[in-house]
Amino acid sequence: MMRPTRQGIEEGTPVAGGQQTQRIQHRRVVVKVGTNLLTSGTSRLDRQAMSRIVSQVAALCAGGGQVVVVTSGAIAAGRQRLGNFEERRDVPRRQVLAAAGQSRLMALWDELFEESGLNCAQALLTRGDLAGRLGYLNARNTLLSLLDLAVVPIVNENDVVSVEEIEHSAIGDNDNLSAQVANLVDADLLLLLTDTAGLHTADPTHDPQARLIAQVETIDESIERAAGGSGERGTGGMATKVEAARIATLAGAHVVIADGRLDDIVLLAAAGEPVGTHFQPRGDRLESRRRYLLSGLPVRGRIIIDDGAMRALERDGTSLLPVGVAEVDGDFQRGDVIRIHNRAGVHVASGMSNYGAADITRIRGLHSDRIAEVLGHEYGEEIVHRNNLVLV
């Protein structure tokens, strides 16, 4: 298959891609890989297809990029292991297939990434995990910490306890999960890889006049009509991909739907090349998060910090550590949004707290290495991690 040959954009970090050099425009990328792509349209995982994705992710990471992979394929892997149960498509049977297949799916990803010199880590999530305050905080902190360590998170819907994807719901599929993950890690780009070139004006398999929609500024009724229904083996068709694009673009991420079988498609998309269908962001990613954390609605309390902590936040952009906390006000819990004030009472920052008010009261003024000793547990050395903090 022919590979797009246009050069990458001028800004960013160069990365090797096939016989050409691309430059990273989108540094943090969530790559969602659908079942049809992972199986090459068959009923079995295709090692070669997965290896092509891994090699591109490795090249992007080598150039300074960060990648989260949202993968489908657990049910296909389970069917490959236990036998074909297509005649029984009830939810319990498919949950069994997902349970049996998830370990095989992850083992193959792990083996391929190890061959490419990268570590990866499994993260099984459900909508409920991300909807809850603590689940959101834990998932965000874990994924961002993995990226900081140059580890590639491999995310999948936890089909054993979550039946939305199995029941072919347009709400619980991995397309929408990938959009939520993109928002969770503040991704620059959500890349939805499938086995078609992108969103067309009509179904190209039935309408020879269908043409690719290269750019989408606004997701309106015409775009929704063009999306159509779901694929045969995969849960999400274009309809769920467009819905995922709506979620991610509202939070400020670029979204591209593209053919995952094309050479260097991950690198081309990360370089900002015109591939597939590109959905333009509707909002500013940083400003969206800033509005949420600085909003008065979710605030549950406040803490007063000393001058040293104030300088560290403003000058160095560091996390807030317990040693810099002077006072605690309110009855907030771990994961709540709190305001951070200086000694003069001025609101200087807001963020998600790693500890509740009672715990912070006990450890304020102490060095982080004493947290576990005093509390008997530890959720990290920071009161508020820099990834969950914005200055006013």
N, C-alpha and C positions, 0 to 999 in steps of 0.2 A: 504494500500500500504506500502511495506517495506521501511524503512528509512535507508539511508546510515549510517553506524555505525563507520566509522573511526574517530579517535580523531582529534582535530584541531591542528594546528601548534603550536610551542612553543612560538613564539614571539607574542607580542600584548597584548590586554586586554581581560580577560575572559568574556564571556557572556553565559547566560543560553540558552540552546537550547534543548527542549524536555527533555529527560532523560540524556543528555550528556552536557559537557561543551566545548564550542568552544572558540577559541581565534581569535581576529580580526587581520587579516593581511592587509585587505583593509579597512581603516577607513572611507573614504568618498565614498559612494556608490550611484549610480543612478540605481534605479530599474524600469525597463519598464515592464508594465503589459498589455498584449494584450487582445483584445476583447474575443477571444475564451476561455481564462483562466477566465476572469471576468464573463462570462456567462455560464461556464462549457459546452460549445458547444451548448447552447440553444439560444433562442431569448430574454432572460431576464437576468438581472444582478443577480448573485448568491451571496447572502449576506455571506454565509458560506465560499465561496472561497475567497472573499475579506477580511473577518475576519482573515483567516489564514495568509494572507500577512501582515495585520496590526500587528498581534501579533508578527510576526518575526521582523518586522521593530522596534517595541517597544522594543523587547529584544536587538536588535543591538544598539539602541540608549541608552538603559540603561547601556550597556557595554562601552559607550564612542564613539560609531559610529555616523556618520551623514548620513542621507538618504534623497534623493530626489526621489519622485515617479513620473514617467511619465506614465500617464494612458490613455488608450483608453476607449471606451464604451459609449460615449455620444450619438451616434446614436442609439445604442442598448437600452439605457435608454429611449430615445425619442420614439422609436418604442413601448416600453413597456407601455409608458404613453399615446400615441396618437393612437396607433393601428398599425397593420402591413401593411406597404406600399411597400412590396417587388415587387409588380407588377409595381411600379413607382420608378425607381432607378435614376431619373434625379437629377442633382445637387441641384436645388432649393428645391426639396422635402426633400432631405437628409440634407440640411442645416437647414430646419425647424425642422427635427427630432433632429439634434445636438443641436439647440437652446433650444428645449423643454427638452432634456435629460440632458444637462450639469448641470443644477441646481440639478436635482435628483441624478446624479452621485456624485457630490461634497457633497451633503447633506449626502449621505451614507458614503462616506469616512470620513467626519467630525464626524459623529456619532460614527463610529467605532474607530477612533483615540482618541476621547474623552473618550470612554469607557476604552481605554488602558492607559489613563493618559497623552496623548500627544496632543499638539495643532498642527493643520495643517493650511496651507494657500493655496489658489488657485492662479495659475499663468497661464493665457492663452497666448500662444505665437504663432507667425508665423515665417516663415523663414525671412521675411522682417524685423521683430523686431530685429533679431540677426545679420542680414547683415549690418544694419545701425550702424553708430558710436555711436549715443546716445542710440539707442535701446539696443545695446550690453552692454554698460556701465550701463544703468539703470537696465537691467535684471540681470546682474552679481552682482551688488551691492545689489540688493534686495534679490536675492537667498542666497548669502553669509551671509547677515545680518540675514536672517531667520534661517539659519543653526547655526549661532553663538548664537541665542536665543533658540536653541533646538526646533525649529518649523520645521515640516516636510512640505516642499513645494510639492504641488500636481500640476504637470504641464500637460497641454493638449494642443493640437493644437487648435487654435481658428477657428473652422470649419465654423463659421458664416461669416467670412471674408476671410478665406483661403480655397480654393477648391482643393488644390493638393491632400490631403489625401482622400477626398471624391471621386475624380476622379480616385483613385487607382494608383496614380503616385508613382513610386519608389523613387522619390526625396522628396516628401512632407509628407511621412507617419510618424507615431509616432516613428518608429524604428530609422529613421534618426534624428528626433527631439531629441530623447533621446541621440544620439551621440553628437549632438550639445550642449545639456545641460551638458553632461559629460565634454566636453571641457570648457564650460562656467564656471563651478564651480571647475575645476581642480580635477575631481573625480579620485580616485584610481581604481575604478572598475565600469564598466557598466554591469549590469546584465539584460539580456533580457529573461524574463520569458514567456514561451509559453506552449503549451499542448503536446509537443514532447520532447524526451530526449536530443535533440541537433541536430547538423548537421550530416547527414549520407552520406555515399558514394552514395546512391540512395534513392528514396522515399521509406521508410520502409512500407508504406501502400500498395505498389504494388510490391515491390521486397523483397522477404524473405531473400535474400542474403545481403541486405543492412546492413552495420555495422556503428556504431557510430564513428565519428572522434573526438577523445578525445583532441588532441592538434593541433593547427594550428600556425605554425611559420610565414608563408608567405601566403598571399591571392593571389593565382595564378589562372590560367585558370581551373585547376582541381577542386579547391574549388568553383569557380563560377559555374561550370557545376553541381556540387553536390547540389548547393543551390536550383535550380529549380524555381518554380513559387510561387504564392500567395495562401493564405488560402481562404476558402469560405466566412466566415463572417468577418474575420480580413482583414485589408488592406495589411499588410506586411506579406509576407511569408519568407522563408529562404533567398531569394535573397536580400530583403531589410535589413534583419538582418546582412548578410555578408557585405553589403555596409556600414551599421552602424558601424560594427566592424572595417572596413577599416578606417573610419573617426576617431574613438576614439583611435585606437591603434597607429595611426600616431602621435597623440598628447601625447602619453605616458601612456594611460590607459589600464588596463587589461579588456578584454571583455569575458563574459561567456554567452552562450546560454544554457538554462537548462529548465527542466520540472518544472513549477511552482506548480504542484500538489503534488510534493514530500514534505514530512515532513522536516521542517527546511532548505529548500533549500537556503533561503536568508542567513542564518547563516553559512551554510556549504560553500557557495561561498565566503562570506566575510572572512572566516577563511582560504581560500586558498585550500580547499579540492578539489580533482579531481572529479568534477561533470560536467555533460554536455559536451559542447565543449568549450575549453579555447583558446582564441586568445591571443597570447603573444604581449605585446606592442612593437612597432617598434622604438619608440623614448623615450627619457626621458621627463616626463611630465613637470618638473620644467625647464629643459633646453630648451624645446620647447617654453614655455612662455617667458623665459629669452631672447632667440634669437629674438623673436618678439618685445619685449619692448626695447631691446638694439639696434635693427636694426636702421640704419640711415634713411631708407626709409620713415617710417611713422611719423618722428619727425616734429612737427609744431612750436616749440618754446622752450624756456628754462627759468628757474627761478634760481636766486641766493639765497642761504640760508645762515643763520648766523651760528656761531660756535655751539650754543646751539642746533639748529635743526640738525646739522651734527652729533653731539654726540648722539642725540636721535635716529636717523636713524641707525647708525652703532652699537651702544651699546645695545639699547633697542628694536630695530626692530619695532619702532612705525610708525604711519602714519605721513605724513607731514601736519602740521597745519599752518594756515595763520600767526601766531605770529612769525614763524621762517623764513618767506620769506622776503628777503631784496630788491631784484630787479626782474623785469619782462621784458623779451625780446621776441618779436615776436607777431604775431596777431593770436594766436591759439584760438580754441573754446573748449567748454566743451566736454570732451570725446576724445580729441586729445592726442596723445603721446607726452610728453615733456621730455626734459633732465633737470636734476637737478645738479647744479654746486655749489661748495663751493666758498668762497670769493676769493680764489686764481685762480678761473676760471677752476678748475679741475672737469671733469665730474664724479660725484660720484654715480648717480642713474638715472633711467628712470622710467616713469610711466604714467598712464592715468589720466588726470586732471579732477577733478570734477567741475572746474570752468574755464571760458574763461579768456583770458589775461586781458581784460578790468575790469572784476570783481575782479580778484586777485590784480590788481593795486590798487583798492579802499580798499581792506580789508587786504593787506599785513601789517604785524606788529601788527595786532589786535588779541585779544583773540576770540575764536570761538563763544562765546555767543553773539558777536556783529555783526555776519554776516547778520542775518535777518534784524537787525536794519539799517545797512548801505546800503544793497542791495535791501531790500524789498522782498527778497526771500532767500531760503536756500536749497542747495543740499547735505547737510551734513556738519559736522564740520571740515572735512579734505579737504585740497587742493588735495592731492593724498592719497587715502586709502592704507594701507599696503598690502591689497590683490591685488592691482593693481600697485605695485612698486617693482622693483628689484634693488639691489645694483650692481655697476660695479665690 
